[in-house]
Amino acid sequence: MAALQVHFLLIPSLMSIMGAAQCMVQDAALLSYIDQRFLSLERRLEKCHQDLLEYAGEFRELSQTVLSRLAGLNAGKAELKGQVEDLLARMERAQRDVEYLGSAADSNACVEVHEDLLEQQLLEEAEEKKRLRLMLNATCDHMLAGIRSLKVVKKTGGKHGSWMKDPGKKHPKIYLLSGSVNNVILEFANIMTFMENNQTLKARRVPLPMPWEGTGHVIYQGFLFYHRHGSLNEIVKFNIQRRNIADQMLLPGAGRIPAYQLSPQTKIDLALDEQGLWALHAEPETGGNIVVTKINAAAMSVQHSWDTPCSSRDAEAAFMACNTLHVVYNSPSGGSSRIQCVYDVLGGLSAYRNPGLHFPKRQGSHSTVHYNPREKQLFAWGDGSQIIYKLHTEQKV
């Protein structure tokens, strides 16, 4: 009887224990389900994050492609503009030739030139010379008579490069452009800062949207003018302060051969003198002789060109000073640099001279020789050294 009572007492306890165990099993299953759901959500969030990263990368690539194609379209537009201008100039020349031949055939049998026609040609030549003198504001009354001394300011950079001041501004800033292909200008507060040992740390870096080619660039009135790398003859006008491209132009006939045989990295050499911006280059049609072109820096257009008798063979550099081209020659192995060809674009019969002026106290070669019309000095780059040459001038006869 007692055993029966114990049996009845144990049954509720066992039922209670079994119910609690069943609840625990159900809670564990619920927790496992919730954990699986969280893991699934984490995996989906991770996949969403990866998809967003891929979409962002694709968007960046698309943006770069669009910007590159826009730059190509701008370059193509500039090139097409230059070709159209060149074609129009050729058509005008052809029309003048046809008119001349027609008038000559009507007047005589092509053997004798009519006196009136000859007089007209002489008048036209005189008018053209007068126009050029007015265009160049020909007030230069001095000529280069000697290179008196040099000062090696610094030795920094590789074999090719250029350095300069802006003769169109009164500030003492120095600009360094290292290498024959690069896209960063280093700007220094003055020449003392440039000469310091840690000078690159104190320079203001100005990146270009498109790199330069060669070493024939110049800085004038706050703009950098340079030959764009990868183009045949595109000249870029870059605003240094605003860091954007202000204008572009094509220089007809240039870019097919080096301007100087001993500096093959430079196809177009830009120059400055008292009259502003010039371009120096060589053409196969001139037998490799140097062509001088006057450029309107504001409008980025060609004003006039002159074929000179100065050969690019054994030439390493050149510069303009007072409407006059000065070509620097050397030996292929590097020796004493000398000026052996001078051509005054307004000099008439006395336009060409061979002064035989030697650069003093130095053996080697020059990558760049540029004239600063404000300081009447040459800023040169020779075998990695930045050099200043002082000049001796005389009155023109």
Secondary structure, 3 states (H helix, E strand, C coil): CHHHHHHHHHHHHHHHHHHHHHHHHHHHHHHHHHHHHHHHHHHHHHHHHHHHHHHHHHHHHHHHHHHHHHHHHHHHHHHHHHHHHHHHHHHHHHHHHHHHHHHHHHHCCCCCCCHHHHHHHHHHHHHHHHHHHHHHCCCCCEEEEEEEEEEEEEECCCCCEEEECCCCCCCCCEEEEECCEEEEEEEECCHHHHHCCCHHHHCEEEEEEEEEECCCCEEECCEEEEEECCCCCEEEEEECCCCEEEEEEECCCCCCCCCCCCCCCCCCEEEEECCEEEEEEECHHHCCEEEEEEEECCCCEEEEEEEEEEECCCEEEEEEECCEEEEEECCCCCECCEEEEEEECCCHHHCEECCCEECCCCCECCCEEEEECCCCEEEEEECCEEEEEEEEEEECC
